[in-house]
Amino acid sequence: MAKMLNVEIETSGVDANEAKEWVNELANVYADMQIEDVNVSGNKISFKAGFQGMDDTDPEDIKTKIEEYLTMNEAFQANKINVR
């Protein structure tokens, strides 16, 4: 079981369907990443993320992967990324 952390990405505005697709692609690009409970509301994208088989995942691990994927596929402008 993966340790799941809460992720919130604040944007300047994003299409809900595009944002959900982006989060699902994030999980596809990083095959060991698990994503749950995706929610897009206004300028916020939130979801739970963890790595399969890792109980010691820390917030910086998740944030690094999100920032890396944003560089590869910038579907929206991320103003702030919180992982806890």
KEDONU-537842 format. One line per field, with one value per residue (C-alpha): residue number from 1; residue in one letter; x, y, z. Coordinates in steps of 0.5 Angstrom, whole numbers, m for minus. Each point is the difference from the previous one (the first is absolute). Example, Ala and Ser with C-alpha at 12.3 -4.5 7.8 and 13.67 -1.06 7.14 Angstrom:
2
resi: (1	2) .
resn: (A	S) .
xx: (25	2) .
yy: (m9	7) .
zz: (16	m2) .
***
This chain:
84
resi: (1	2	3	4	5	6	7	8	9	10	11	12	13	14	15	16	17	18	19	20	21	22	23	24	25	26	27	28	29	30	31	32	33	34	35	36	37	38	39	40	41	42	43	44	45	46	47	48	49	50	51	52	53	54	55	56	57	58	59	60	61	62	63	64	65	66	67	68	69	70	71	72	73	74	75	76	77	78	79	80	81	82	83	84) .
resn: (M	A	K	M	L	N	V	E	I	E	T	S	G	V	D	A	N	E	A	K	E	W	V	N	E	L	A	N	V	Y	A	D	M	Q	I	E	D	V	N	V	S	G	N	K	I	S	F	K	A	G	F	Q	G	M	D	D	T	D	P	E	D	I	K	T	K	I	E	E	Y	L	T	M	N	E	A	F	Q	A	N	K	I	N	V	R) .
xx: (0	3	0	m5	2	m5	2	m3	2	m2	m1	m2	m6	m1	m5	m2	0	7	2	m2	3	6	0	m1	5	5	m2	2	6	3	m3	2	m5	m7	m5	m7	m5	1	m4	0	m3	1	7	2	2	0	2	3	7	5	5	m2	3	3	m2	6	m2	1	m4	6	1	m7	1	6	m4	m5	5	3	m6	m2	6	m1	m8	m2	m7	m1	3	2	0	1	1	m1	1	m1) .
yy: (0	7	6	5	7	6	4	7	4	7	3	6	m4	m6	m5	m5	m6	2	1	m7	m3	3	m3	m7	1	1	m7	m3	4	m2	m8	m1	7	m1	5	0	5	5	7	6	6	7	1	m6	m7	m5	m7	m5	m3	m5	m5	m8	m4	6	2	5	5	7	6	2	m6	1	8	m2	m5	5	6	m4	m2	7	1	m5	1	7	0	5	5	m2	6	m4	m8	m2	m8	m2) .
zz: (0	m2	5	m3	0	m1	m6	m2	m6	0	m7	m4	m3	m3	m4	5	m5	m3	8	1	m6	2	7	m3	m5	6	2	m7	0	6	1	7	2	2	0	3	2	m6	1	m4	3	m3	0	4	m2	6	1	4	m3	3	m3	m1	6	3	7	1	m5	2	m3	m4	m4	m2	m1	m4	m5	m1	m2	m4	m4	m1	m3	m5	m1	2	m1	5	4	7	5	6	2	7	2	7) .
***
